[in-house]
């Protein structure tokens, strides 16, 4: 029985050492986590569960034996039975404690893996945020450049429109002056036509007078 107790003590101290190593960030912890990751692949979980189930069954049998020894009358219990009872109680306690520590190791390993995944996810999200910030800053600078170029174009178009408006106003002024000149020319043309008509009528009357005087002389 003594080698079994020594083995259980070694298992308990080993599990306690693993738990202590889980609590501090050292290169050894990374090595242990990698080893446990490999153990949990393939048929490793089945083997661990089988060992744990075997230890649990032995612990239950030991507890049953302890109950049986304790149920005996006090007069029938000899020193050997008392030593055996203490030994079985120690074994049961060590097996239960080792199972509890094994469960703690499994949960710590699971939580550490989840924490590592969360950290990696957070780092990826931070990188994406930085990339988006850089893109936004680049787009903002590009938009500022475009806005400044558009403002310059607007100013240039405004100056061009003002110049064209002045040109149109000058052309309107020229057209107004040309209209005035054309109206004057039309009035002058009408006057000249009227004078020409008057002159023609005078010439015609003069011709008629001459022809009438010539006819009188001939008669």
Backbone as CSV, one residue per row, in Angstrom:
resi,resn,N_x,N_y,N_z,CA_x,CA_y,CA_z,C_x,C_y,C_z
1,UNK,0.807,-1.209,0.000,0.000,0.000,0.000,0.846,1.268,0.000
2,UNK,2.063,1.183,0.597,2.881,2.380,0.710,3.309,2.934,-0.643
3,UNK,3.724,2.123,-1.623,4.068,2.682,-2.940,2.905,3.407,-3.602
4,UNK,1.684,2.909,-3.382,0.521,3.575,-3.960,0.341,4.965,-3.360
5,UNK,0.559,5.088,-2.048,0.457,6.400,-1.401,1.550,7.331,-1.901
6,UNK,2.755,6.803,-2.049,3.844,7.631,-2.578,3.537,8.109,-4.001
7,UNK,2.957,7.208,-4.809,2.590,7.589,-6.186,1.523,8.686,-6.171
8,UNK,0.555,8.538,-5.281,-0.492,9.563,-5.202,0.081,10.905,-4.739
9,UNK,1.000,10.862,-3.766,1.649,12.107,-3.336,2.417,12.750,-4.492
10,UNK,3.126,11.928,-5.275,3.874,12.462,-6.421,2.928,13.105,-7.440
11,UNK,1.774,12.436,-7.686,0.792,12.993,-8.629,0.235,14.313,-8.118
12,UNK,-0.081,14.358,-6.805,-0.638,15.587,-6.226,0.371,16.723,-6.294
13,UNK,1.626,16.450,-5.919,2.642,17.510,-5.973,2.921,17.949,-7.410
14,UNK,2.890,16.973,-8.337,3.077,17.332,-9.747,1.949,18.241,-10.230
15,UNK,0.717,17.901,-9.869,-0.423,18.731,-10.275,-0.352,20.120,-9.624
16,UNK,0.055,20.177,-8.365,0.203,21.479,-7.702,1.286,22.311,-8.387
17,UNK,2.389,21.635,-8.788,3.442,22.351,-9.499,2.953,22.893,-10.835
18,UNK,2.144,22.104,-11.547,1.582,22.570,-12.821,0.671,23.774,-12.612
19,UNK,-0.125,23.723,-11.556,-1.028,24.852,-11.276,-0.229,26.105,-10.958
20,UNK,0.835,25.959,-10.180,1.682,27.115,-9.878,2.349,27.664,-11.140
21,UNK,2.753,26.766,-12.036,3.357,27.227,-13.289,2.346,27.946,-14.180
22,UNK,1.074,27.539,-14.095,0.035,28.221,-14.855,-0.183,29.655,-14.385
23,UNK,0.134,29.925,-13.112,-0.157,31.237,-12.544,0.848,32.304,-12.947
24,UNK,2.007,31.923,-13.469,3.060,32.881,-13.816,3.425,32.728,-15.295
25,UNK,3.608,33.886,-15.940,3.943,33.879,-17.371,5.444,33.641,-17.549
26,UNK,5.771,32.409,-17.838,7.159,32.015,-18.061,7.233,31.171,-19.336
27,UNK,8.425,31.016,-19.902,8.545,30.131,-21.077,8.136,28.697,-20.778
28,UNK,8.303,28.279,-19.519,7.910,26.926,-19.154,6.402,26.744,-19.242
29,UNK,5.652,27.801,-18.938,4.194,27.706,-19.028,3.755,27.476,-20.475
30,UNK,4.432,28.183,-21.410,4.107,27.978,-22.823,4.373,26.530,-23.245
31,UNK,5.498,25.977,-22.737,5.830,24.592,-23.064,4.782,23.629,-22.503
32,UNK,4.322,23.895,-21.282,3.297,23.030,-20.671,1.984,23.133,-21.437
33,UNK,1.627,24.350,-21.833,0.374,24.528,-22.586,0.447,23.799,-23.926
34,UNK,1.601,23.908,-24.578,1.758,23.192,-25.852,1.681,21.682,-25.654
35,UNK,2.252,21.197,-24.549,2.198,19.751,-24.266,0.760,19.307,-24.006
36,UNK,0.020,20.114,-23.246,-1.383,19.765,-22.974,-2.230,19.847,-24.242
37,UNK,-1.891,20.802,-25.125,-2.608,20.863,-26.406,-2.417,19.579,-27.197
38,UNK,-1.195,19.070,-27.201,-0.943,17.818,-27.916,-1.636,16.630,-27.246
39,UNK,-1.662,16.657,-25.896,-2.314,15.560,-25.178,-3.806,15.511,-25.487
40,UNK,-4.424,16.686,-25.673,-5.862,16.752,-25.910,-6.247,16.474,-27.361
41,UNK,-5.262,16.165,-28.192,-5.561,15.820,-29.582,-5.627,14.300,-29.753
42,UNK,-6.391,13.870,-30.709,-6.459,12.447,-31.024,-7.094,11.642,-29.909
43,UNK,-6.400,10.585,-29.513,-6.932,9.689,-28.472,-6.508,10.111,-27.070
44,UNK,-5.817,11.250,-26.915,-5.374,11.707,-25.594,-6.512,11.934,-24.623
45,UNK,-7.567,12.676,-25.007,-8.676,12.888,-24.063,-9.327,11.588,-23.596
46,UNK,-9.439,10.604,-24.487,-10.040,9.330,-24.102,-9.184,8.615,-23.052
47,UNK,-7.864,8.669,-23.228,-6.958,8.025,-22.256,-7.053,8.710,-20.895
48,UNK,-7.044,10.069,-20.921,-7.117,10.821,-19.657,-8.427,10.539,-18.944
49,UNK,-9.535,10.490,-19.708,-10.834,10.205,-19.091,-10.880,8.788,-18.529
50,UNK,-10.240,7.871,-19.219,-10.214,6.486,-18.722,-9.448,6.381,-17.407
51,UNK,-8.285,7.076,-17.352,-7.487,7.070,-16.109,-8.255,7.725,-14.980
52,UNK,-8.904,8.855,-15.280,-9.672,9.551,-14.244,-10.833,8.697,-13.754
53,UNK,-11.510,8.015,-14.688,-12.620,7.137,-14.293,-12.121,5.980,-13.430
54,UNK,-10.951,5.437,-13.774,-10.380,4.340,-12.970,-10.059,4.814,-11.550
55,UNK,-9.436,5.988,-11.458,-9.115,6.545,-10.131,-10.380,6.812,-9.340
56,UNK,-11.428,7.300,-10.029,-12.698,7.570,-9.348,-13.329,6.285,-8.826
57,UNK,-13.277,5.233,-9.639,-13.835,3.948,-9.196,-13.060,3.415,-7.990
58,UNK,-11.717,3.502,-8.035,-10.902,3.045,-6.895,-11.209,3.869,-5.656
59,UNK,-11.399,5.182,-5.856,-11.701,6.052,-4.715,-13.056,5.679,-4.112
60,UNK,-14.047,5.407,-5.001,-15.362,5.011,-4.487,-15.268,3.678,-3.714
61,UNK,-14.483,2.744,-4.256,-14.305,1.457,-3.558,-13.605,1.665,-2.216
62,UNK,-12.615,2.558,-2.182,-11.900,2.835,-0.929,-12.829,3.475,0.088
63,UNK,-13.672,4.422,-0.375,-14.640,5.057,0.539,-15.617,4.015,1.079
64,UNK,-16.027,3.096,0.192,-16.932,2.024,0.640,-16.246,1.149,1.701
65,UNK,-14.952,0.858,1.491,-14.212,0.062,2.482,-14.088,0.816,3.796
66,UNK,-13.870,2.143,3.680,-13.781,2.943,4.916,-15.095,2.910,5.670
67,UNK,-16.202,3.033,4.958,-17.514,2.978,5.605,-17.746,1.614,6.269
68,UNK,-17.282,0.579,5.585,-17.450,-0.765,6.144,-16.622,-0.943,7.409
69,UNK,-15.394,-0.426,7.408,-14.562,-0.548,8.621,-15.128,0.298,9.762
70,UNK,-15.643,1.463,9.413,-16.195,2.333,10.456,-17.504,1.789,11.028
71,UNK,-18.181,0.957,10.223,-19.464,0.406,10.708,-19.272,-0.770,11.660
72,UNK,-18.078,-1.254,11.793,-17.822,-2.362,12.719,-17.906,-1.869,14.165
73,UNK,-18.195,-2.766,15.038,-18.194,-2.373,16.462,-16.789,-1.991,16.934
74,UNK,-16.737,-1.129,17.909,-15.444,-0.649,18.393,-14.628,-1.759,19.045
75,UNK,-15.319,-2.761,19.635,-14.579,-3.836,20.312,-13.871,-4.749,19.313
76,UNK,-14.439,-4.859,18.104,-13.865,-5.780,17.118,-12.754,-5.156,16.270
77,UNK,-12.509,-3.885,16.458,-11.483,-3.190,15.663,-10.144,-3.324,16.388
78,UNK,-9.176,-3.908,15.739,-7.844,-4.057,16.304,-6.912,-2.958,15.757
79,UNK,-5.695,-2.825,16.251,-4.771,-1.788,15.756,-4.473,-1.901,14.268
80,UNK,-4.436,-3.137,13.771,-4.181,-3.300,12.323,-5.302,-2.687,11.511
81,UNK,-6.548,-2.918,11.963,-7.694,-2.325,11.255,-7.646,-0.796,11.328
82,UNK,-7.224,-0.257,12.464,-7.125,1.186,12.591,-6.077,1.763,11.621
83,UNK,-4.921,1.065,11.544,-3.881,1.503,10.595,-4.399,1.415,9.164
84,UNK,-5.108,0.320,8.853,-5.674,0.148,7.513,-6.712,1.229,7.214
85,UNK,-7.518,1.583,8.217,-8.525,2.630,8.040,-7.862,3.974,7.752
86,UNK,-6.824,4.301,8.547,-6.122,5.579,8.332,-5.471,5.609,6.951
87,UNK,-4.926,4.451,6.546,-4.275,4.364,5.246,-5.295,4.550,4.123
88,UNK,-6.451,3.920,4.254,-7.473,4.060,3.228,-8.038,5.483,3.178
89,UNK,-8.191,6.094,4.349,-8.662,7.487,4.369,-7.663,8.397,3.657
90,UNK,-6.385,8.160,3.898,-5.342,8.953,3.234,-5.372,8.738,1.722
91,UNK,-5.531,7.464,1.320,-5.597,7.170,-0.111,-6.803,7.848,-0.766
92,UNK,-7.958,7.732,-0.115,-9.171,8.337,-0.674,-9.019,9.860,-0.787
93,UNK,-8.437,10.453,0.277,-8.250,11.904,0.256,-7.293,12.311,-0.861
94,UNK,-6.202,11.548,-1.012,-5.231,11.872,-2.062,-5.826,11.685,-3.453
95,UNK,-6.597,10.615,-3.645,-7.219,10.400,-4.953,-8.243,11.489,-5.274
96,UNK,-9.062,11.844,-4.270,-10.043,12.919,-4.497,-9.358,14.250,-4.777
97,UNK,-8.284,14.526,-4.019,-7.563,15.781,-4.219,-6.882,15.813,-5.586
98,UNK,-6.338,14.631,-5.999,-5.683,14.583,-7.304,-6.699,14.787,-8.433
99,UNK,-7.902,14.203,-8.281,-8.948,14.421,-9.285,-9.369,15.893,-9.340
100,UNK,-9.487,16.504,-8.157,-9.856,17.914,-8.099,-8.774,18.788,-8.752
101,UNK,-7.509,18.503,-8.464,-6.418,19.269,-9.070,-6.350,19.048,-10.585
102,UNK,-6.633,17.790,-11.013,-6.667,17.528,-12.454,-7.757,18.329,-13.149
103,UNK,-8.927,18.434,-12.496,-10.001,19.262,-13.048,-9.600,20.733,-13.104
104,UNK,-8.911,21.195,-12.039,-8.433,22.584,-12.041,-7.427,22.830,-13.167
105,UNK,-6.533,21.841,-13.395,-5.544,21.974,-14.480,-6.250,22.057,-15.832
106,UNK,-7.263,21.206,-16.012,-8.003,21.223,-17.275,-8.704,22.560,-17.489
107,UNK,-9.333,23.077,-16.429,-10.050,24.358,-16.566,-9.071,25.518,-16.773
108,UNK,-7.950,25.497,-16.038,-6.956,26.556,-16.229,-6.392,26.544,-17.650
109,UNK,-6.123,25.352,-18.144,-5.622,25.233,-19.513,-6.658,25.772,-20.514
110,UNK,-7.923,25.425,-20.289,-8.983,25.911,-21.171,-9.093,27.433,-21.120
111,UNK,-9.079,27.996,-19.915,-9.216,29.455,-19.784,-8.011,30.194,-20.348
112,UNK,-6.814,29.625,-20.164,-5.617,30.265,-20.727,-5.662,30.259,-22.245
113,UNK,-6.127,29.149,-22.819,-6.278,29.102,-24.282,-7.308,30.114,-24.756
114,UNK,-8.436,30.197,-24.045,-9.452,31.183,-24.415,-8.904,32.597,-24.300
115,UNK,-8.123,32.836,-23.240,-7.532,34.166,-23.063,-6.558,34.490,-24.189
116,UNK,-5.753,33.500,-24.595,-4.825,33.721,-25.716,-5.579,34.011,-27.000
117,UNK,-6.662,33.270,-27.236,-7.462,33.527,-28.439,-8.091,34.911,-28.396
118,UNK,-8.584,35.292,-27.196,-9.171,36.632,-27.071,-8.137,37.723,-27.295
119,UNK,-6.922,37.493,-26.783,-5.857,38.481,-27.006,-5.502,38.596,-28.478
120,UNK,-5.410,37.428,-29.154,-5.130,37.466,-30.586,-6.238,38.175,-31.345
121,UNK,-7.491,37.898,-30.936,-8.620,38.571,-31.587,-8.576,40.070,-31.344
122,UNK,-8.250,40.449,-30.099,-8.155,41.879,-29.778,-7.028,42.541,-30.569
123,UNK,-5.901,41.851,-30.693,-4.798,42.411,-31.489,-5.192,42.561,-32.952
124,UNK,-5.911,41.541,-33.475,-6.367,41.640,-34.871,-7.344,42.789,-35.034
125,UNK,-8.247,42.948,-34.051,-9.212,44.058,-34.117,-8.499,45.397,-34.021
126,UNK,-7.489,45.484,-33.148,-6.728,46.730,-33.040,-5.998,47.049,-34.342
127,UNK,-5.426,45.996,-34.964,-4.761,46.219,-36.244,-5.745,46.692,-37.295
128,UNK,-6.941,46.078,-37.310,-7.962,46.513,-38.257,-8.380,47.950,-37.986
129,UNK,-8.510,48.302,-36.687,-8.866,49.680,-36.339,-7.786,50.652,-36.794
130,UNK,-6.520,50.260,-36.589,-5.436,51.130,-37.040,-5.442,51.280,-38.555
131,UNK,-5.676,50.148,-39.241,-5.735,50.202,-40.707,-6.878,51.092,-41.162
132,UNK,-8.046,50.933,-40.499,-9.191,51.774,-40.865,-8.922,53.239,-40.563
133,UNK,-8.247,53.495,-39.428,-7.899,54.887,-39.109,-6.959,55.468,-40.149
134,UNK,-5.974,54.657,-40.562,-5.049,55.141,-41.593,-5.781,55.399,-42.906
135,UNK,-6.692,54.469,-43.245,-7.463,54.651,-44.479,-8.336,55.893,-44.376
136,UNK,-8.976,56.075,-43.199,-9.828,57.248,-43.025,-9.013,58.535,-43.103
137,UNK,-7.829,58.499,-42.460,-6.977,59.691,-42.528,-6.542,59.973,-43.957
138,UNK,-6.184,58.886,-44.688,-5.802,59.064,-46.092,-6.959,59.581,-46.926
139,UNK,-8.175,59.007,-46.682,-9.341,59.483,-47.421,-9.662,60.919,-47.049
140,UNK,-9.487,61.264,-45.762,-9.765,62.641,-45.344,-8.803,63.615,-46.016
141,UNK,-7.503,63.243,-46.064,-6.543,64.123,-46.733,-6.851,64.228,-48.222
142,UNK,-7.251,63.075,-48.829,-7.619,63.106,-50.253,-8.828,63.989,-50.478
143,UNK,-9.825,63.870,-49.595,-11.013,64.706,-49.731,-10.679,66.185,-49.526
144,UNK,-9.770,66.462,-48.592,-9.369,67.860,-48.407,-8.701,68.411,-49.655
145,UNK,-7.831,67.582,-50.248,-7.176,68.018,-51.487,-8.202,68.244,-52.595
146,UNK,-9.159,67.320,-52.701,-10.191,67.485,-53.725,-11.032,68.733,-53.471
147,UNK,-11.358,68.970,-52.185,-12.157,70.156,-51.860,-11.394,71.425,-52.193
148,UNK,-10.091,71.445,-51.853,-9.291,72.633,-52.171,-9.185,72.837,-53.680
149,UNK,-9.004,71.719,-54.427,-8.927,71.851,-55.888,-10.264,72.310,-56.456
150,UNK,-11.372,71.790,-55.897,-12.692,72.234,-56.353,-12.929,73.707,-56.031
151,UNK,-12.462,74.142,-54.881,-12.599,75.563,-54.546,-11.812,76.428,-55.514
152,UNK,-10.603,75.978,-55.845,-9.801,76.734,-56.816,-10.496,76.783,-58.176
153,UNK,-11.076,75.629,-58.578,-11.801,75.608,-59.840,-13.018,76.530,-59.797
154,UNK,-13.700,76.540,-58.645,-14.858,77.427,-58.509,-14.452,78.889,-58.616
155,UNK,-13.338,79.225,-57.969,-12.857,80.606,-58.070,-12.488,80.945,-59.507
156,UNK,-11.832,79.978,-60.176,-11.446,80.217,-61.570,-12.686,80.380,-62.448
157,UNK,-13.699,79.519,-62.221,-14.931,79.625,-62.993,-15.669,80.926,-62.697
158,UNK,-15.648,81.331,-61.417,-16.284,82.603,-61.080,-15.598,83.775,-61.776
159,UNK,-14.257,83.742,-61.791,-13.537,84.832,-62.487,-13.824,84.788,-63.983
160,UNK,-13.872,83.563,-64.559,-14.192,83.458,-65.972,-15.612,83.931,-66.271
161,UNK,-16.548,83.567,-65.378,-17.931,84.008,-65.588,-18.048,85.519,-65.468
162,UNK,-17.312,86.124,-64.516,-17.326,87.585,-64.402,-16.758,88.236,-65.660
163,UNK,-15.659,87.649,-66.193,-15.076,88.202,-67.412,-16.045,88.073,-68.578
164,UNK,-16.703,86.920,-68.682,-17.669,86.750,-69.767,-18.879,87.658,-69.589
165,UNK,-19.273,87.871,-68.351,-20.394,88.773,-68.099,-20.038,90.201,-68.513
166,UNK,-18.817,90.603,-68.197,-18.368,91.929,-68.634,-18.329,92.007,-70.161
167,UNK,-17.869,90.914,-70.784,-17.812,90.891,-72.249,-19.212,90.979,-72.845
168,UNK,-20.156,90.243,-72.217,-21.542,90.293,-72.694,-22.114,91.687,-72.521
169,UNK,-21.830,92.307,-71.379,-22.308,93.675,-71.165,-21.727,94.636,-72.197
170,UNK,-20.421,94.461,-72.507,-19.822,95.334,-73.531,-20.435,95.067,-74.900
171,UNK,-20.718,93.781,-75.196,-21.359,93.470,-76.468,-22.772,94.029,-76.524
172,UNK,-23.470,93.973,-75.363,-24.795,94.575,-75.331,-24.730,96.082,-75.575
173,UNK,-23.734,96.702,-74.964,-23.575,98.147,-75.171,-23.276,98.439,-76.636
174,UNK,-22.416,97.608,-77.231,-22.106,97.792,-78.658,-23.335,97.568,-79.520
175,UNK,-24.120,96.531,-79.155,-25.333,96.270,-79.937,-26.341,97.393,-79.781
176,UNK,-26.431,97.947,-78.544,-27.333,99.091,-78.358,-26.891,100.286,-79.191
177,UNK,-25.577,100.538,-79.205,-25.083,101.669,-80.019,-25.297,101.410,-81.499
178,UNK,-25.094,100.125,-81.914,-25.330,99.787,-83.317,-26.811,99.927,-83.680
179,UNK,-27.700,99.556,-82.711,-29.125,99.740,-82.961,-29.461,101.215,-83.144
180,UNK,-28.871,102.056,-82.272,-29.103,103.501,-82.413,-28.599,104.014,-83.748
181,UNK,-27.413,103.578,-84.138,-26.870,104.015,-85.423,-27.714,103.528,-86.587
182,UNK,-28.209,102.243,-86.477,-29.050,101.719,-87.558,-30.366,102.474,-87.638
183,UNK,-30.922,102.838,-86.469,-32.157,103.620,-86.485,-31.928,104.986,-87.139
184,UNK,-30.794,105.589,-86.781,-30.478,106.878,-87.410,-30.303,106.722,-88.923
185,UNK,-29.628,105.643,-89.304,-29.428,105.409,-90.742,-30.757,105.173,-91.454
186,UNK,-31.663,104.452,-90.774,-32.978,104.217,-91.363,-33.750,105.529,-91.529
187,UNK,-33.652,106.380,-90.492,-34.325,107.688,-90.598,-33.722,108.515,-91.728
188,UNK,-32.386,108.471,-91.827,-31.711,109.216,-92.895,-32.079,108.656,-94.261
189,UNK,-32.192,107.304,-94.294,-32.583,106.671,-95.566,-33.995,107.071,-95.969
190,UNK,-34.903,107.088,-94.981,-36.280,107.514,-95.273,-36.311,108.958,-95.755
191,UNK,-35.495,109.782,-95.097,-35.463,111.201,-95.521,-34.936,111.340,-96.939
192,UNK,-33.885,110.564,-97.233,-33.303,110.641,-98.588,-34.298,110.135,-99.626
193,UNK,-35.044,109.036,-99.271,-36.060,108.532,-100.189,-37.141,109.565,-100.446
194,UNK,-37.523,110.243,-99.365,-38.559,111.277,-99.520,-38.067,112.425,-100.394
195,UNK,-36.813,112.820,-100.148,-36.251,113.893,-100.975,-36.122,113.447,-102.426
196,UNK,-35.721,112.211,-102.622,-35.606,111.686,-103.980,-36.960,111.662,-104.669
197,UNK,-37.971,111.261,-103.904,-39.316,111.263,-104.454,-39.764,112.676,-104.815
198,UNK,-39.472,113.602,-103.941,-39.843,114.994,-104.216,-39.110,115.507,-105.448
199,UNK,-37.831,115.162,-105.531,-37.055,115.618,-106.688,-37.596,115.011,-107.980
200,UNK,-37.973,113.756,-107.911,-38.526,113.128,-109.101,-39.837,113.791,-109.529
201,UNK,-40.665,114.062,-108.510,-41.939,114.721,-108.834,-41.703,116.100,-109.418
202,UNK,-40.715,116.809,-108.859,-40.399,118.138,-109.406,-39.873,118.032,-110.842
203,UNK,-39.006,117.044,-111.061,-38.476,116.850,-112.416,-39.579,116.467,-113.385
204,UNK,-40.489,115.659,-112.926,-41.583,115.262,-113.795,-42.470,116.455,-114.153
205,UNK,-42.760,117.256,-113.147,-43.580,118.445,-113.409,-42.836,119.427,-114.312
206,UNK,-41.540,119.490,-114.110,-40.748,120.388,-114.963,-40.733,119.893,-116.400
207,UNK,-40.634,118.574,-116.556,-40.670,118.004,-117.904,-42.020,118.233,-118.568
208,UNK,-43.050,118.086,-117.793,-44.386,118.334,-118.337,-44.545,119.793,-118.764
209,UNK,-43.977,120.683,-117.986,-44.074,122.113,-118.328,-43.310,122.399,-119.601
210,UNK,-42.130,121.798,-119.735,-41.325,122.011,-120.937,-42.025,121.448,-122.172
211,UNK,-42.571,120.272,-122.023,-43.254,119.675,-123.162,-44.489,120.475,-123.563
212,UNK,-45.167,121.038,-122.607,-46.342,121.835,-122.906,-45.951,123.135,-123.609
213,UNK,-44.867,123.732,-123.209,-44.390,124.973,-123.846,-43.917,124.693,-125.249
214,UNK,-43.273,123.533,-125.481,-42.819,123.158,-126.833,-44.020,122.952,-127.762
215,UNK,-45.052,122.423,-127.297,-46.248,122.202,-128.098,-46.877,123.516,-128.485
216,UNK,-46.849,124.478,-127.618,-47.414,125.801,-127.936,-46.606,126.481,-128.996
217,UNK,-45.312,126.376,-128.946,-44.447,127.019,-129.958,-44.692,126.372,-131.352
218,UNK,-44.856,125.135,-131.396,-45.058,124.458,-132.649,-46.394,124.839,-133.291
219,UNK,-47.413,125.067,-132.525,-48.687,125.459,-133.058,-48.682,126.887,-133.463
